[in-house]
Amino acid sequence: MANIAIFDSGIGGLTFLKLARTRLPHENFIYYADTDNVPYGTRSLEEVRGLVENAADFLSRQDLKALVLACNTATSAAAEVLRQRYAFPILGMEPAVKPALSASGPKRVLLFSTSLTMRLGKLRQLIEELHGTDQVTTMAFDELVIAAESFDFDSPAVADLIKSKLAGLDLSEFGAVVLGCTHFIYFRPAFAAAVPGHIQIVDGNLGTLNNLVHTIEPLGLNSAGGSLSFYSSGRITEPERVRQLMNLL
C-alpha cells in the first residue's frame, strides 16, 4: 500500500501529521524526523539541502503516494530540487502570509521563522507577491526549535523567551502573528498569552493539508485501514521515542 511521508527536521511536523491523520484516517503515513541533525534553521543552505536530499532518497524507496516537507526551512532549501528528481508529488510548507494579511486588515503582520528561512529568497518572494513588503515584519526565532525538541512548550523560561522577543514592538500596530515554522505551533498558547487579544495567530498547516488532499484525491483515497510508522535519520525510531511522539498526536 502506498504511503504518505511526512518529513521534518524534528518534532515540528507532528503538528501537521496530527491534522492529516484526522482528515485522512485511512491513509498509511510515515513520519521521518532528521533527529541527528536538528535544528536546520541555523545551518547553511548547502547543509540543509544535502540533508533533505538524503532523507528524500531514503523515503523514495518506501512506495510513496506523496512526500510532504512539513518544515518551512526544508521547503525553502530543497523542494524545487526534489520536484525535479522524483515523479511522486512533493508538497512543501509555506508560511501563512496570505491569511495573515487578510486577518490583520490594515494592521501589520509579525512573522516568526528560522534564520535560514529568513535568509533564503522564497519567503521574501512570497511576501512581495502578496504586496506585503511594507506590512510584514519578519523575525528569526531559532531558540524555540531547541525548546520544542526538549519538549519544553509552556515553562516560565519559554514564556520569558517569547516576551523578550516581543519587547520593543508596539503590538497595537499588529493584527496577526504567523508561526512560520512547524515547531512554533506547539507554542501557540504561549504566544496567545503574550500578545493582545485582537491579534490572530496563524500557521500554514491547514493550507498544506488542503493541498495534500487535492493532490492525492485523483490517485485514490484509502477507504479502510491506515498505518503509521516512524523513522529517525534513516533508522526505525526506538519504541520509547515513538511513545513520546505519539503523546503529541
Secondary structure, 3 states (H helix, E strand, C coil): CCEEEEEECCCCCHHHHHHHHHHCCCCEEEEEECCCCCCCCCCCHHHHHHHHHHHHHHHCCCCEEEEEECCHHHHHHHHHHHHHHCCCCEECCCCCHHHHHHHHCCCEEEEEECHHHHHCHHHHHHHHHCCCCCCEEEEECCHHHHHHHCCCCCCHHHHHHHHHHHCCCCHHHEEEEEECCHHHHHHHHHHHHHCCCCCEEEECHHHHHHHHHHHHHHHCCCCCCCCEEEEECCEECCHHHHHHHHCCC
